[in-house]
Amino acid sequence: MAVRIVTDSTCDLPAEFIARYGISVVPLYINVGDQGFLDGIDMKRDEFYTRLPSFSTHPTTAVPSPQKFYAIYQALADEGASEILSIHISAALSGVVDVARSAAQETTAVLVTVLDSQQLSLGTGFLVETAAKMAVEGSSAAEIVAALDDQIQRIHVFAALDTLEFLRRSGRMNKYMAGIAAWLQIKPIMTMHNGKPGSERVRTRDRAMKRLVEMLAGVGALERAAIVHTHALPGRIAELRALAAGLLPQRDILSAEITPVIGAHIGPGAVGFAVVAAAKR
């Protein structure tokens, strides 16, 4: 028997990795008018971002019910899981952790530990990746959690938005302020570290790109790195990769499209980094 890993669809890990390690993924919901879509199942991400500007009703998002989590936990127990570690998007951004904990309390067939990743997108994904590899190697849930508690402190995600329009549409910025910011060419940079979301404001796209590279340099030596984006143009992704070339690890750098659960609020064209700082010796 082995520890089994559960996560949610906001982790943004590639499908081939999910399959290789037998990770169970609970999809969140994206609602457009009276239509509901399972994230990553009912609508492909490129389709979502292509259609986002023209939706007559701005999309909303919702978390699965505790019963969805319970069913997955029970199925894994039936398969012989010795323990389950369920890793999810930061509680500062979503109610997924609370729902998972509710389901875990109802699960008696196997011990379920729910971990708040304190991150989003591949910030969560990197933790899931570490957990899955350790589980395959035979580590206990307690050993995995101890490793993840250290890694959480070293994960940073930051991305520059291309537009403020979708913050306005989602109700996170009023129309007047969004109009002024657009006129001034304000490009917000959203940050996430250790469960604390933050933001900076810079003017013009070029300055935003340079600021992203400055922030990457500020992290220091990197253990893992990825470019994250919301259906950004390939040229812009290549530009950011080139600007940061001297700072990125000498290995393949993953490029991942951010879940529409987040993208519905920040809009298409956002681009940035998810990184794990190297452990200090």
N, C-alpha and C positions, 0 to 999 in steps of 0.2 A: 504494500500500500504506500501511497505517496501523498504529499501535499498537493492540492489542486488550486489553481489560481483563477480567480474571477475578477473581471473588471467591467467597465462600461464603455460605450461606443465613443466617448470623448477622448480616449487615450491615443487615438490616431496611429497606432502601430500598424505596419503593413499586414495585409491578410495572410501572407505566406508565413510570417512569424507566428501569428495567432494559431494557425493550423499546425505548424511544426511542433509547438509546445503544448498543444491541447488546451489553450486558454479559453475559458467561457466568457463571452461578451454579452452584457445586457444592453440592448439598444435603448436609447432615449427616444422621445417622440418630438417630431417637428410638425406643427399644425399650421396649415394655410387655409384660412376660412374654415369651412366645415370638413376639410380633408385632413386626415392624420397620416403621417408617414413615419415608419421606423427608421431611425438614423442608420445609414449605411446599408439598408436592406431594400427599402421601397423606392428610394431615389438616390441616384449616384451623385456624388459631390459636385462634379463639374456641371451636371444638369441643374442642381440647386443654385449654384452661383451664377450660372447663365440666366436663369429665370428670376433670380432674386430682385433685380431692379424693376421688373414688370409685374410682380405679384400685386393684385388689386388690394389684398389685405396683407399687412406685414406679418410674417411668420412669428409664431410664439413657440415655446418649447415646454416640455413637461417630462417629469420623471416617471419611471415605471412604478407599478404598485408593489407593495411588499410581497404579494403573492408571486410575482414574476421572479423575484430573487429567491423566495422560498423554494419554488419549483426547481430552479437550477441547483440550489444547495442540496436538495433532496436527491436529485438525479445523480449528482456527483457522489453522494454518500452511497447510493445504490450501486455505483460503479466501483466502490471500494476505496474511496478517498479516506486517508487517515486523518487529515485536517484540511480545512479550506481557508485560504487567505483571500479576502475580497478587497480590492484596491480601487479607490474611486476619486473622481474630480473633487477639488477642494470644497469643503463645506462653506467657504466664504462665497462661492459662486453658484452652488446648487444644493438641493436637498437630497441628492442621491445617497450620501453617506448615512443620513438619518433613516432613510427608507431601508437601506441594506442592514443597518443595525437592528431595526425592528424585525426584519425577516430572520436575522441571525439568532435573535432571542427565541424565536419560535421553532428553530431547527434543533431537534434533540438527537438526530441520528448521527451527527458528526459535529465536532467543535468548529465554529466559524469565527474567525477573527476579521473584523472590518477595519481597514486602515484608511484614514484621510490622507490622500497624497499631498495635500496642501499645494496642489499644482493643477494645471490644465494641459490639454493637448499632449505633446510628447514629453512634457515635464512629468505627467502621470505615466506616459508610455515607457519612459526609461526605467521607472520603478518597477513596472510590470515586467519588463524585460529582465531586469536583475532577479526578480522573484521567480520567474519561470525557469531561468537557468539554474538557480540554486535549488529549486524543487527537484529538477531532473537529476541533480547531483546528490540528492538525498538529504538535504538540509531540512530541519524541522521548521515549523511556522515561526517559532520563537527566534530561531537563528536568522531566518529571513527578515523578520521585523526589525531585529537589531541592526542588520546591515542597511535596511531601508531608512531607518531613523537617522543614520549618519548621512546617507545619500540625499535625503530630503533637504538637509541644510546646504547642500552644494549645487542644487538645481536652480537654474534661472531661466525664465522665459520672457522675452521682450520682443515686441513687434510694432512697426509703424503702420498706422492706418492710412489708407489712401483717400478716404472721404469721411466726413462727419454725418453724411446724410442718413446712414442707417442707425447711428446712435439717436438721431432725431426721430426717425420712424419708430424705433423701439421704445421711445419715451424717456431715454436717458439724457437727452439734451433738448432744450426748447428751440423752436424754430428761429427765434430772433438771434440767439447765441450761435446757432449753427450757421446762419447766414453771415454773421460777422466773421466767424472763424474761417469760413470758406473764402470770403473776400480777402482776408489776410493771408491766405494760403497756409493756415495752421494744419500741421500734421501731428496729431497726438501719437505718442509712443506709450503703449500700454505695457506694464511690467507685472510680473508675478514671481514672488520669492517667499518661501517659508510661510505660505498661507496668507500673504498680505498683497492684495492687488494695489497697484500704483499707476501713476501716469506722469508724463512730461509733455510739454508742448514746444515744438520747434516750428519754424517757418520754412516752407518749401520742401519739396520731395528730396532734393539733393542733400539738404542739411539733415533731413531725417535719416537718410542712408548713412551719412557720415557719423551721425550720433549713434546709430546701431553698432557700428564698428567700434566706436569709442567705448560703448558699454561692454561689448565683447572683450575688448582688451582689458577692461577693468576687472573682469572675472578672473583673469590669470590663466595658468596652464589648464588645459581641458582634457577630461577623460572621455567624454562623448559630446558630440555636437550634431545638430541638424538645422536645416533651414525649414521654417514653417511658414505657411502662407494661405491666403484665402483666394485660390484660383488666380494668383498673380500672373502677369505675363511672363513667359519664359525668359525674355530679355532682362526683365527686372531681377528675377531670381539669379540669373547668370551674373548680372552686375554686382549684386550683393556678395555672391560667392567670390568674385574676383577681388572686390575691395577688402574682403576678410581673409584672403588666401594665406597670408603669412601668420594668421592667428589660429587657423583651424587645424585639428589633428591630421597627421599624415595617414589618412585612411579614408574609405568611402564615406562621404557625408550624406546622410539621409535627407531627402526633401519630401515633406509631408504636407498634404492639404489639411488645413484645420477643419474640424468637425463643423457642420452647419449649425449645431447647437450654440456654438460661440459665434460663428460667421454671420448668423442672422442679425446679430447686434453690431458687429464691427464692419460688415460689408465686404465686398470683393476687393481684391488688390492689396490687402494687407500683407506685409512680409517681415520676417524677423528670424530670431534664433531661439532654439531650445538647447540648453547646454548643461553638462555636468562638470563642475570644476574638479580638477584633480585633487585627490585626498592629500592632506598635508602629512608629511612623515615626521 
